[in-house]
Amino acid sequence: MGEKSKQGADNMKTLLTFVLLFVSSAVAVLASPGGDYPFRPAELADVAVRPGFWLPRFETNRLVTLRTDFRRSEETGRIHNFEAAGRRDGKGFRGIPYDDSDVYKIIEGAAYALATHPDPELDRYLDELISKIAEAQEPDGYLYTARTLGFNYGTNAVGAVDCGMMGPTRWSRLVCSHELYNIGHMYEAAVAHYRATGKRSLLDVAVRSADLVDRTFGFGPTQLKEPSGHEEIELALCSLYRVTGEKRYLNLAKTFLDLRGRADLRSETWGVPVQDHLPVTQQREAVGHAVRAGYLYCAMADVAALTGDKSYIKAIDTIWENVVSKKLHLNGGIGARKRVEYADKSRGVAFEAFGDDYDLPNAEAYLETCAAIANALWNQRMFLMSGDAKYVDVLERVIYNGFLSGISLRGDEFFYPNPLASKGGYRRSKWFATSCCPVNIVRFIPQIATFAYATRADAAYVNLFIASDATLRLSSGDVGLRQDTDYPWEGQSRIAVTPQKDGTRFALNVRVPGWCVGRPVPSDLYEQTVPGSSADFSVKVNGEPFAFTPVRGYCRIDRMWRKGDSVEVVMNMPVRRIKAHEAVKQDRGRLAVERGPVLYCAEGVDNGGRVLDKAIAPDAEFRRASCDILGNRYPAFVAAATGAAGSADGTAAQPCELTLVPYFAWCHRGDGEMQTWFPVK
């Protein structure tokens, strides 16, 4: 065959591939029954968190963290950039091009605050800020303040590969530019603001932007065939579709997923660091940048739920098994390594990245707060897809440990990485040049209330034990649930049930936590040295013992309900020692300490300044104590231990006592040593 004929055949083959992909993508969306996840989370406005563990954190987030984030954004130029872009003077950009996304995330958090606590001052502030964003948007819908202000970040690596952050023209360096990532967070903020206030001001900005992106990207012959280097717009388009009903946005979300890893369609793919090494339906292992990966898996779940495309489900099911079996830290964190280099340098490097299987370092662990949030959001979606409590087990581990450590008790200081040990000198910061974590926190905490409950037809689900009042909408009518509990410190929860009409039949499903019955995580990655059992979880209905066999991790109570009915749950909460899989070399010969869902650690401030040299015997007994951390009283424990510090050569074991405190609260009383995995010798 002649060269011209061969080239013509290749071109025709490529064109046919584009056409087939375009048609299959469109058909998948059009064939969707218009459904969504079979299990539905509670609405934010339908859950009122009452005094207990979480209420102070919710209030601190609303009254301190939200305002701190806005103030820092004003001081560092993030909001200035929108003002300057609105003037179209082509100069004056401050910061890093992805800083736009920080402002959008804070707006999303502020919208959640307005949904539960009307605040005229905050409402006015958002109106003014949104008007600045609208003015910064270019006439055709493009919104990226760095380019509008004529900025180019340069040639140093900031994203996943060694390249300048911005290309010379729009969309010309998507692997690093964050152009699509930024506006994805704007779409999520717009949806949250519209739902909280009914105002379309930011939603209209989002729609103009999404329409431009829809015209620009796709399988059409003149459209760009590249995904986003940092995933986010994919799941955001699903949110935008849900609120507008515009199927083009759902189709576009699927298009971005289906372009990933397609070397047959694109002149260049970006490799493992940004999950662009294989088509998403062929990926079977969690690799690369952990935050990007978590957002990708969220988007795959969303598109699968909305379109019915099961190929995505098969992929994320396998990836989830890989994470919980080989790549999940005990605090629920993911992304073990700060930097991972690949042998093929053309694929660049990944920051905040998954390591190899069973590579779970402690002091060197990166475990970005944003990665913990992405992991929680992904596991919430996996539950909504399946109704299996194992995903909530992982979600709960994240929110009480690896996420919560990322924000100070006062709400104005933050961890970026969340290691499991420290040699000292590590502390929370007021802000970062890249401040994705502080602004992600402010939008995540309010969502925890919606994770507590879910529904499906005539079934209600209690997933998290949080002191709260909830109204759940079942097919048989509304039902009110009131939880009274001191969880996670105590294992009792009383749930008062108030059906809309006496005699209404529905199933109340109460989660049986894995940590209570012998499974710290839903795999063999971690195990309890003295396992819990089904006897450690008991239920009474109206004071009478209720016998049950767990169904997908739930105690199912299917009956006719009347006002005044109650369910009492008792979970035994002994201190338990945790052992890691033998393949985790960093934890061989070591045990960790947990009580309920809370991981414990030892800090130097309670233990003579040293904890890294301390060992706790496998059969050590733990004496109940308490600790005061910034005026908060938490359960603490004291155990007999041995340490080498007292010997002349530092090798002879010396008896001592070791005090342990909740891991999430560490580093509030100084930046000394910290340890979670203790040697047994």
C-alpha positions as CSV (number, residue, x, y, z in Angstrom):
1,M,0.0,0.0,0.0
2,G,1.3,3.5,-0.9
3,E,2.2,5.9,1.8
4,K,-0.7,8.2,0.9
5,S,-3.1,5.4,0.9
6,K,-1.9,4.1,4.2
7,Q,-2.2,7.5,5.7
8,G,-5.7,7.9,4.3
9,A,-6.7,4.5,5.8
10,D,-5.3,5.5,9.2
11,N,-7.1,8.8,9.1
12,M,-10.4,7.0,8.2
13,K,-9.8,4.5,11.1
14,T,-9.2,7.3,13.5
15,L,-12.3,9.2,12.3
16,L,-14.4,6.0,12.6
17,T,-13.1,5.5,16.2
18,F,-14.2,9.1,17.1
19,V,-17.6,8.5,15.6
20,L,-18.1,5.2,17.4
21,L,-17.0,6.7,20.7
22,F,-19.2,9.8,20.2
23,V,-22.2,7.6,19.4
24,S,-21.6,5.1,22.2
25,S,-21.2,7.9,24.7
26,A,-24.4,9.7,23.6
27,V,-26.3,6.4,23.6
28,A,-25.2,5.6,27.1
29,V,-26.5,9.0,28.4
30,L,-29.7,8.9,26.3
31,A,-30.4,5.3,27.5
32,S,-30.1,6.3,31.1
33,P,-33.4,5.9,32.9
34,G,-32.9,9.3,34.4
35,G,-31.9,7.7,37.7
36,D,-29.1,8.1,40.1
37,Y,-27.6,6.2,43.0
38,P,-30.1,3.7,44.3
39,F,-29.3,4.9,47.9
40,R,-29.9,8.5,48.6
41,P,-28.0,10.5,51.3
42,A,-29.9,12.8,53.7
43,E,-30.3,16.4,52.6
44,L,-28.2,18.9,54.4
45,A,-31.3,20.9,55.5
46,D,-32.9,17.7,56.9
47,V,-30.2,17.0,59.5
48,A,-29.6,19.1,62.6
49,V,-26.5,18.2,64.5
50,R,-27.0,18.5,68.3
51,P,-24.5,18.8,71.2
52,G,-22.0,16.0,71.0
53,F,-18.7,15.3,69.4
54,W,-19.4,16.9,66.1
55,L,-21.3,20.1,66.9
56,P,-18.2,22.0,68.2
57,R,-16.4,21.0,65.0
58,F,-19.3,22.1,62.8
59,E,-19.6,25.4,64.6
60,T,-15.9,26.1,64.6
61,N,-15.9,25.4,60.8
62,R,-18.7,27.8,60.3
63,L,-17.6,30.6,62.6
64,V,-13.8,30.4,62.4
65,T,-12.5,28.3,59.5
66,L,-14.8,29.8,56.9
67,R,-13.9,33.4,57.9
68,T,-10.2,32.5,58.2
69,D,-10.2,31.1,54.7
70,F,-11.9,34.1,53.2
71,R,-9.6,36.5,55.1
72,R,-6.5,34.7,53.9
73,S,-7.9,34.7,50.3
74,E,-8.2,38.4,50.5
75,E,-4.8,38.9,52.0
76,T,-3.0,36.7,49.4
77,G,-4.6,38.1,46.3
78,R,-6.9,35.2,45.5
79,I,-9.9,37.5,45.5
80,H,-7.9,40.4,44.0
81,N,-7.3,38.2,40.9
82,F,-11.1,38.2,40.1
83,E,-11.3,41.9,40.7
84,A,-8.4,42.6,38.4
85,A,-9.6,40.1,35.7
86,G,-13.0,41.9,35.7
87,R,-11.2,45.2,34.8
88,R,-9.5,43.5,31.8
89,D,-6.3,45.4,32.3
90,G,-4.2,42.3,31.5
91,K,-1.9,42.6,34.5
92,G,-1.7,42.2,38.2
93,F,-2.1,38.4,38.8
94,R,-0.9,37.2,42.2
95,G,-0.2,33.7,43.3
96,I,-0.5,30.4,41.4
97,P,-3.1,29.8,38.6
98,Y,-4.9,27.1,40.5
99,D,-5.7,29.6,43.3
100,D,-9.0,30.4,41.6
101,S,-10.2,27.0,42.9
102,D,-9.6,28.0,46.5
103,V,-12.1,30.7,46.3
104,Y,-14.7,28.4,44.7
105,K,-14.3,25.8,47.5
106,I,-14.8,28.4,50.2
107,I,-17.9,29.6,48.5
108,E,-19.2,26.0,48.5
109,G,-18.5,25.7,52.2
110,A,-20.2,29.1,52.8
111,A,-23.3,27.9,50.9
112,Y,-23.6,24.9,53.1
113,A,-23.4,27.2,56.1
114,L,-26.2,29.3,54.7
115,A,-28.3,26.2,54.1
116,T,-28.3,25.4,57.9
117,H,-27.7,28.9,59.4
118,P,-29.2,31.9,57.6
119,D,-26.7,34.7,57.8
120,P,-27.6,38.0,56.0
121,E,-24.0,39.3,56.3
122,L,-22.5,36.2,54.8
123,D,-25.2,36.2,52.1
124,R,-24.3,39.7,51.1
125,Y,-20.6,39.0,51.1
126,L,-21.2,36.0,48.7
127,D,-23.4,38.2,46.4
128,E,-20.5,40.7,46.1
129,L,-17.9,38.0,45.6
130,I,-20.0,36.2,42.9
131,S,-20.5,39.5,41.1
132,K,-16.6,39.8,40.9
133,I,-16.4,36.3,39.5
134,A,-19.1,37.0,36.9
135,E,-17.2,40.1,35.8
136,A,-14.0,38.2,35.5
137,Q,-15.6,35.7,33.2
138,E,-14.8,36.4,29.5
139,P,-17.7,37.0,27.1
140,D,-17.7,33.4,25.7
141,G,-17.7,31.8,29.1
142,Y,-13.9,31.3,29.7
143,L,-12.8,31.8,33.3
144,Y,-9.2,31.5,34.3
145,T,-7.9,34.7,35.9
146,A,-4.2,33.9,35.3
147,R,-4.6,34.0,31.5
148,T,-7.0,36.9,31.5
149,L,-4.3,38.8,33.5
150,G,-1.5,37.8,31.1
151,F,0.3,35.5,33.5
152,N,2.5,32.5,32.7
153,Y,3.8,30.4,35.6
154,G,7.1,29.4,33.9
155,T,8.8,26.1,33.4
156,N,9.1,24.6,36.8
157,A,7.1,21.5,37.7
158,V,4.1,22.2,39.9
159,G,1.6,19.6,38.7
160,A,2.3,16.0,37.7
161,V,5.0,16.4,35.0
162,D,7.9,18.6,34.3
163,C,6.4,21.4,32.2
164,G,5.2,25.0,32.5
165,M,1.9,25.3,34.2
166,M,0.3,27.2,31.4
167,G,0.5,26.9,27.7
168,P,0.6,29.9,25.3
169,T,-3.0,29.5,24.4
170,R,-6.2,28.3,26.1
171,W,-6.3,24.6,26.9
172,S,-2.8,24.1,25.5
173,R,-1.2,22.5,28.5
174,L,-4.0,20.8,30.3
175,V,-1.8,18.3,32.1
176,C,-0.6,21.2,34.4
177,S,-2.8,24.2,33.8
178,H,-5.7,23.4,36.1
179,E,-8.0,25.3,33.8
180,L,-10.6,22.6,33.9
181,Y,-9.9,21.7,37.5
182,N,-10.6,25.3,38.6
183,I,-14.0,25.6,36.9
184,G,-15.0,22.2,38.1
185,H,-14.8,23.5,41.7
186,M,-16.7,26.5,40.5
187,Y,-19.5,24.3,39.2
188,E,-19.8,22.5,42.6
189,A,-19.9,25.9,44.4
190,A,-22.6,27.1,42.0
191,V,-24.7,24.1,42.6
192,A,-24.3,24.4,46.4
193,H,-25.1,28.1,46.3
194,Y,-28.2,27.6,44.1
195,R,-29.5,24.9,46.4
196,A,-28.9,26.9,49.5
197,T,-30.2,30.3,48.4
198,G,-32.2,29.7,45.2
199,K,-30.1,32.4,43.5
200,R,-28.8,31.7,40.0
201,S,-26.0,34.2,40.0
202,L,-23.1,31.7,40.2
203,L,-25.1,29.0,38.5
204,D,-25.4,31.2,35.4
205,V,-21.6,31.7,35.4
206,A,-21.2,27.9,35.6
207,V,-23.6,27.2,32.8
208,R,-21.9,29.7,30.5
209,S,-18.6,28.1,31.3
210,A,-19.9,24.5,30.8
211,D,-21.4,25.5,27.5
212,L,-18.0,26.7,26.3
213,V,-16.3,23.5,27.5
214,D,-19.0,21.4,25.8
215,R,-18.3,23.2,22.5
216,T,-14.6,22.9,22.9
217,F,-14.1,19.3,24.0
218,G,-15.5,16.0,22.6
219,F,-15.2,13.4,19.9
220,G,-16.2,15.8,17.1
221,P,-13.7,16.3,14.3
222,T,-12.9,19.9,15.3
223,Q,-13.0,19.4,19.1
224,L,-10.1,18.9,21.5
225,K,-9.6,15.4,22.6
226,E,-7.9,15.8,25.9
227,P,-8.9,15.2,29.5
228,S,-8.0,17.4,32.5
229,G,-4.6,16.8,34.1
230,H,-6.2,17.2,37.6
231,E,-9.6,15.5,37.8
232,E,-12.5,17.4,39.2
233,I,-14.5,18.7,36.4
234,E,-15.9,15.3,35.6
235,L,-17.8,14.9,38.9
236,A,-18.7,18.6,38.9
237,L,-20.4,18.2,35.6
238,C,-22.5,15.4,37.1
239,S,-23.5,17.8,39.9
240,L,-24.4,20.5,37.3
241,Y,-26.4,18.0,35.3
242,R,-28.4,17.0,38.4
243,V,-29.5,20.6,39.1
244,T,-30.0,21.8,35.5
245,G,-31.2,18.5,33.8
246,E,-29.0,19.4,30.8
247,K,-27.8,16.0,29.5
248,R,-25.0,17.6,27.5
249,Y,-23.2,18.1,30.8
250,L,-23.5,14.4,31.8
251,N,-22.4,13.4,28.3
252,L,-19.4,15.8,28.7
253,A,-18.4,14.2,32.0
254,K,-18.4,10.8,30.4
255,T,-16.4,12.1,27.4
256,F,-13.7,13.4,29.7
257,L,-13.5,10.0,31.4
258,D,-13.4,8.1,28.1
259,L,-10.6,10.3,26.7
260,R,-8.3,9.3,29.6
261,G,-5.5,6.9,28.7
262,R,-6.6,6.7,25.0
263,A,-3.2,6.7,23.2
264,D,-5.1,5.6,20.0
265,L,-7.0,8.9,20.0
266,R,-4.5,11.4,21.3
267,S,-1.0,12.5,20.2
268,E,0.2,12.2,23.8
269,T,-1.0,10.6,27.0
270,W,0.4,11.7,30.3
271,G,0.9,8.4,32.1
272,V,0.6,6.9,35.6
273,P,1.1,10.1,37.7
274,V,-2.3,11.5,36.5
275,Q,-4.1,8.2,35.9
276,D,-3.7,8.7,32.1
277,H,-1.8,5.4,31.4
278,L,-4.8,3.3,30.5
279,P,-8.5,3.8,29.6
280,V,-10.3,4.2,32.9
281,T,-12.4,1.0,32.4
282,Q,-9.1,-0.9,32.2
283,Q,-7.5,0.5,35.3
284,R,-7.3,-2.0,38.2
285,E,-4.8,-0.4,40.7
286,A,-4.7,2.9,42.5
287,V,-1.7,4.8,41.1
288,G,-0.3,8.3,40.8
289,H,-1.4,11.5,42.6
290,A,-3.9,10.4,45.3
291,V,-6.2,13.4,45.3
292,R,-6.6,13.3,41.5
293,A,-7.2,9.6,41.7
294,G,-9.9,9.9,44.4
295,Y,-11.7,12.6,42.4
296,L,-11.5,10.3,39.3
297,Y,-13.0,7.4,41.1
298,C,-15.8,9.7,42.4
299,A,-16.6,10.8,38.9
300,M,-16.6,7.2,37.6
301,A,-19.1,6.3,40.3
302,D,-21.3,9.3,39.5
303,V,-21.3,8.6,35.8
304,A,-22.0,4.9,36.4
305,A,-24.9,5.8,38.6
306,L,-26.4,8.3,36.2
307,T,-25.9,6.4,33.0
308,G,-26.0,2.7,34.1
309,D,-22.6,2.1,32.5
310,K,-21.4,-0.9,34.5
311,S,-17.9,-0.9,33.0
312,Y,-16.9,1.9,35.4
313,I,-18.2,0.0,38.4
314,K,-16.0,-3.0,37.6
315,A,-13.0,-0.8,37.5
316,I,-13.5,1.1,40.7
317,D,-14.6,-2.0,42.6
318,T,-11.2,-3.6,41.8
319,I,-9.3,-0.4,42.5
320,W,-11.1,0.0,45.9
321,E,-10.1,-3.6,46.8
322,N,-6.5,-2.7,45.9
323,V,-6.6,0.4,48.2
324,V,-8.3,-1.2,51.3
325,S,-6.2,-4.4,51.0
326,K,-2.7,-2.8,50.2
327,K,-2.6,1.0,50.3
328,L,-4.8,2.3,53.1
329,H,-3.1,3.7,56.2
330,L,-4.5,3.0,59.6
331,N,-5.7,6.6,59.9
332,G,-7.7,6.2,56.7
333,G,-5.1,8.3,54.7
334,I,-4.0,7.5,51.2
335,G,-1.1,8.7,49.1
336,A,1.9,7.4,51.1
337,R,4.6,9.2,49.2
338,K,5.4,12.8,48.7
339,R,7.1,12.1,45.3
340,V,7.2,9.1,43.2
341,E,9.5,8.9,40.1
342,Y,9.0,6.5,37.3
343,A,11.6,4.8,35.3
344,D,10.2,6.2,32.1
345,K,11.0,9.9,32.6
346,S,8.6,10.9,29.8
347,R,5.8,10.0,32.3
348,G,7.1,12.5,34.8
349,V,6.6,12.3,38.6
350,A,3.6,12.2,40.9
351,F,3.3,14.2,44.0
352,E,1.2,13.1,47.0
353,A,1.2,9.7,45.4
354,F,0.3,6.1,46.0
355,G,3.3,4.0,46.7
356,D,3.7,0.3,45.9
357,D,1.5,-2.4,47.5
358,Y,2.0,-2.6,51.3
359,D,4.3,0.5,51.2
360,L,2.8,2.2,54.3
361,P,5.5,4.5,55.9
362,N,4.8,6.3,59.2
363,A,7.0,9.3,59.8
364,E,7.6,9.6,56.1
365,A,4.0,9.2,55.2
366,Y,2.5,12.1,53.2
367,L,-1.2,11.5,53.4
368,E,-2.5,14.9,52.3
369,T,-5.6,16.1,54.0
370,C,-7.2,16.6,50.5
371,A,-6.5,12.9,49.8
372,A,-8.3,11.9,52.9
373,I,-11.3,14.0,51.8
374,A,-11.2,12.5,48.3
375,N,-11.1,9.0,49.9
376,A,-14.1,9.8,52.1
377,L,-16.1,11.2,49.2
378,W,-15.3,8.1,47.1
379,N,-16.4,5.7,49.8
380,Q,-19.6,7.6,50.4
381,R,-20.4,7.1,46.7
382,M,-19.5,3.4,46.8
383,F,-22.0,3.0,49.7
384,L,-24.7,4.9,47.7
385,M,-24.0,2.5,44.8
386,S,-24.2,-0.7,46.8
387,G,-25.7,-0.1,50.3
388,D,-22.8,-2.0,51.8
389,A,-21.6,-0.8,55.2
390,K,-18.0,-1.7,54.5
391,Y,-17.6,1.5,52.6
392,V,-18.9,3.5,55.6
393,D,-16.4,1.7,57.8
394,V,-13.6,3.2,55.6
395,L,-15.4,6.6,55.5
396,E,-15.7,6.6,59.3
397,R,-12.0,5.8,59.8
398,V,-11.1,8.7,57.6
399,I,-13.3,11.3,59.2
400,Y,-12.3,10.5,62.8
401,N,-8.6,10.2,62.1
402,G,-6.7,11.1,58.9
403,F,-9.0,13.9,58.0
404,L,-9.7,15.4,61.4
405,S,-6.0,15.7,62.2
406,G,-5.7,18.1,59.3
407,I,-7.6,20.9,61.1
408,S,-6.7,22.3,64.5
409,L,-9.3,22.3,67.3
410,R,-9.4,26.1,67.1
411,G,-10.1,25.9,63.4
412,D,-7.5,28.2,62.1
413,E,-4.4,26.0,61.6
414,F,-3.9,23.1,59.2
415,F,-1.8,20.1,58.3
416,Y,-1.0,19.4,54.7
417,P,0.5,15.9,55.2
418,N,-0.8,13.8,58.1
419,P,2.0,11.4,59.1
420,L,1.7,8.6,61.6
421,A,4.9,9.4,63.5
422,S,7.1,12.5,64.0
423,K,10.6,13.1,65.2
424,G,9.5,16.5,66.3
425,G,9.5,19.9,64.7
426,Y,6.3,19.3,62.6
427,R,3.3,21.6,63.3
428,R,0.2,22.9,61.7
429,S,0.4,26.1,59.6
430,K,-1.9,29.1,59.3
431,W,-1.8,28.9,55.5
432,F,0.1,27.5,52.6
433,A,1.2,28.8,49.2
434,T,-0.8,25.9,47.9
435,S,-3.8,26.1,50.3
436,C,-6.0,23.4,48.8
437,C,-6.3,21.7,52.2
438,P,-7.7,24.6,54.3
439,V,-10.3,25.4,51.8
440,N,-11.2,21.8,51.1
441,I,-11.8,21.3,54.8
442,V,-14.4,24.1,55.0
443,R,-16.6,22.5,52.3
444,F,-16.2,19.0,53.6
445,I,-17.1,19.2,57.3
446,P,-20.8,20.3,56.7
447,Q,-21.2,17.3,54.4
448,I,-20.5,14.9,57.2
449,A,-24.0,15.4,58.5
450,T,-25.4,14.1,55.2
451,F,-23.2,11.0,55.5
452,A,-25.0,10.0,58.7
453,Y,-28.2,8.9,57.1
454,A,-29.5,7.5,53.8
455,T,-32.7,6.1,52.3
456,R,-33.9,3.7,49.7
457,A,-37.6,3.3,49.0
458,D,-39.1,2.2,52.4
459,A,-35.7,1.7,54.1
460,A,-33.8,4.1,56.3
461,Y,-30.1,3.8,57.1
462,V,-28.2,5.0,60.1
463,N,-24.6,5.1,59.0
464,L,-22.8,7.3,61.5
465,F,-23.6,7.7,65.2
466,I,-23.9,11.4,65.5
467,A,-26.1,13.3,68.0
468,S,-28.6,14.7,65.6
469,D,-32.2,15.1,64.5
470,A,-33.0,14.0,61.0
471,T,-36.1,13.9,58.8
472,L,-35.8,11.1,56.2
473,R,-38.2,10.9,53.2
474,L,-39.3,7.4,52.5
475,S,-41.8,6.2,49.9
476,S,-44.3,5.5,52.7
477,G,-43.9,9.0,54.2
478,D,-41.5,11.1,56.2
479,V,-39.9,9.7,59.4
480,G,-38.0,11.5,62.1
481,L,-35.0,10.0,63.8
482,R,-33.4,11.5,66.9
483,Q,-30.0,10.2,68.0
484,D,-28.7,10.6,71.5
485,T,-25.1,9.5,71.8
486,D,-21.7,10.3,73.2
487,Y,-20.0,8.4,70.3
488,P,-17.1,8.0,69.6
489,W,-16.2,8.1,73.3
490,E,-19.0,5.8,74.4
491,G,-20.6,2.9,72.5
492,Q,-24.3,3.6,73.3
493,S,-26.7,5.3,70.9
494,R,-30.5,5.7,71.4
495,I,-32.5,6.3,68.3
496,A,-36.0,7.7,68.8
497,V,-38.3,7.0,65.8
498,T,-41.2,9.2,64.8
499,P,-43.1,8.1,61.7
500,Q,-45.4,10.6,60.0
501,K,-48.3,8.2,60.6
502,D,-48.5,5.6,63.3
503,G,-48.5,2.0,62.0
504,T,-46.2,2.8,59.1
505,R,-44.0,-0.1,58.1
506,F,-40.4,0.4,57.0
507,A,-37.0,-1.0,57.6
508,L,-34.6,0.8,59.9
509,N,-31.0,-0.4,59.1
510,V,-28.4,0.4,61.8
511,R,-24.8,0.0,60.8
512,V,-22.8,-2.6,62.7
513,P,-19.3,-1.0,62.6
514,G,-16.5,-3.3,61.5
515,W,-14.2,-2.2,64.3
516,C,-16.8,-3.5,66.8
517,V,-17.1,-7.0,65.4
518,G,-13.5,-7.8,64.5
519,R,-12.7,-6.0,61.2
520,P,-10.8,-2.7,61.5
521,V,-10.9,-2.4,57.7
522,P,-12.8,-4.6,55.2
523,S,-9.7,-6.6,54.3
524,D,-6.8,-8.5,55.9
525,L,-4.6,-5.4,55.9
526,Y,-5.1,-4.8,59.6
527,E,-6.4,-7.1,62.3
528,Q,-7.2,-6.9,66.0
529,T,-5.0,-9.0,68.2
530,V,-8.0,-9.8,70.4
531,P,-10.8,-9.6,67.8
532,G,-14.3,-8.3,68.5
533,S,-17.3,-10.5,67.7
534,S,-21.0,-10.2,66.9
535,A,-21.6,-10.4,70.7
536,D,-20.0,-6.9,71.0
537,F,-22.9,-5.3,69.2
538,S,-26.4,-5.6,70.7
539,V,-29.8,-3.9,69.9
540,K,-33.0,-3.4,71.9
541,V,-36.3,-2.2,70.4
542,N,-38.5,-0.6,72.9
543,G,-36.4,-2.1,75.7
544,E,-36.6,-5.7,74.3
545,P,-33.5,-7.5,73.0
546,F,-33.6,-7.7,69.2
547,A,-32.0,-10.8,67.6
548,F,-30.6,-10.3,64.1
549,T,-28.2,-11.5,61.5
550,P,-26.3,-8.7,59.9
551,V,-27.2,-8.0,56.2
552,R,-24.4,-6.2,54.3
553,G,-23.2,-4.9,57.6
554,Y,-26.5,-3.7,59.0
555,C,-28.9,-4.7,61.7
556,R,-32.2,-4.6,59.8
557,I,-35.3,-3.8,61.9
558,D,-38.4,-4.2,59.6
559,R,-41.6,-3.5,61.5
560,M,-44.7,-1.3,62.0
561,W,-43.4,1.8,63.7
562,R,-45.3,4.1,66.1
563,K,-44.4,7.4,67.7
564,G,-42.4,6.8,70.8
565,D,-40.6,3.7,69.5
566,S,-36.9,3.6,70.2
567,V,-33.9,1.6,69.3
568,E,-31.0,1.2,71.7
569,V,-27.6,0.3,70.3
570,V,-24.7,-0.9,72.5
571,M,-21.2,-1.3,71.1
572,N,-18.5,-2.7,73.4
573,M,-15.5,-0.4,73.3
574,P,-12.4,-2.0,74.8
575,V,-9.0,-0.7,73.9
576,R,-7.8,-2.9,71.1
577,R,-4.3,-3.6,69.7
578,I,-4.0,-3.6,65.9
579,K,-1.5,-5.6,63.8
580,A,-0.6,-4.8,60.2
581,H,-0.3,-7.4,57.4
582,E,3.1,-9.0,57.5
583,A,3.9,-7.5,54.1
584,V,3.9,-4.0,55.6
585,K,7.6,-3.9,56.5
586,Q,7.3,-0.6,58.3
587,D,5.0,-2.1,60.9
588,R,6.5,-5.5,61.5
589,G,6.9,-6.2,65.2
590,R,4.7,-3.2,66.0
591,L,1.2,-2.8,67.2
592,A,-1.1,0.3,67.2
593,V,-3.9,1.2,69.7
594,E,-7.5,2.0,69.0
595,R,-10.7,2.4,70.9
596,G,-13.9,2.4,68.9
597,P,-13.2,4.3,65.6
598,V,-10.5,6.5,67.2
599,L,-6.8,5.8,66.6
600,Y,-4.5,6.7,69.5
601,C,-1.0,8.0,69.6
602,A,1.7,9.0,72.2
603,E,3.2,12.5,72.3
604,G,6.4,13.6,73.8
605,V,4.6,16.3,75.9
606,D,2.9,13.6,78.0
607,N,5.9,11.2,78.1
608,G,9.0,13.0,79.2
609,G,9.7,14.3,75.7
610,R,10.4,10.9,74.1
611,V,8.0,8.3,72.5
612,L,9.9,6.9,69.5
613,D,12.0,4.8,71.8
614,K,9.1,3.3,73.7
615,A,7.7,-0.2,73.4
616,I,4.4,-1.6,74.7
617,A,4.0,-5.3,75.4
618,P,1.4,-7.2,73.4
619,D,-0.5,-8.0,76.6
620,A,-0.2,-4.6,78.2
621,E,-3.3,-3.4,80.1
622,F,-4.6,0.2,79.5
623,R,-5.7,2.3,82.4
624,R,-8.4,4.9,81.6
625,A,-7.3,8.5,82.1
626,S,-8.2,11.8,80.5
627,C,-6.3,14.6,78.7
628,D,-7.0,18.3,78.4
629,I,-6.1,19.6,74.9
630,L,-7.0,23.3,74.5
631,G,-9.8,23.0,77.0
632,N,-11.2,19.8,75.4
633,R,-11.4,16.8,77.7
634,Y,-10.8,13.5,75.8
635,P,-10.4,9.9,77.0
636,A,-6.7,9.0,77.3
637,F,-5.0,5.7,78.3
638,V,-1.9,4.8,80.3
639,A,0.0,1.6,79.8
640,A,3.1,0.0,81.2
641,A,5.9,0.3,78.6
642,T,9.7,0.1,78.3
643,G,12.1,2.6,76.8
644,A,15.8,2.8,76.1
645,A,16.3,6.4,77.0
646,G,17.3,5.7,80.6
647,S,20.3,3.4,79.9
648,A,23.9,4.5,79.4
649,D,24.2,3.2,75.9
650,G,20.5,3.6,74.9
651,T,19.9,-0.1,74.5
652,A,18.8,-1.5,77.8
653,A,15.1,-1.6,78.4
654,Q,13.8,0.7,81.2
655,P,10.3,0.4,82.6
656,C,8.1,3.4,82.3
657,E,4.5,4.4,81.6
658,L,3.2,5.6,78.3
659,T,0.2,8.0,78.0
660,L,-1.8,7.8,74.8
661,V,-4.2,10.5,73.4
662,P,-6.5,10.6,70.3
663,Y,-4.4,10.9,67.2
664,F,-6.6,13.6,65.6
665,A,-5.8,16.0,68.5
666,W,-2.0,15.6,68.4
667,C,0.4,18.6,68.0
668,H,-1.7,21.1,69.9
669,R,0.7,21.3,72.9
670,G,4.0,21.5,71.1
671,D,5.7,19.9,68.2
672,G,7.6,17.1,69.9
673,E,7.8,13.4,69.1
674,M,4.7,11.4,68.1
675,Q,4.2,7.7,67.6
676,T,1.2,5.5,66.6
677,W,2.9,2.1,65.8
678,F,4.7,0.9,68.9
679,P,7.3,-1.9,68.9
680,V,6.5,-4.8,71.2
681,K,10.1,-5.3,72.3
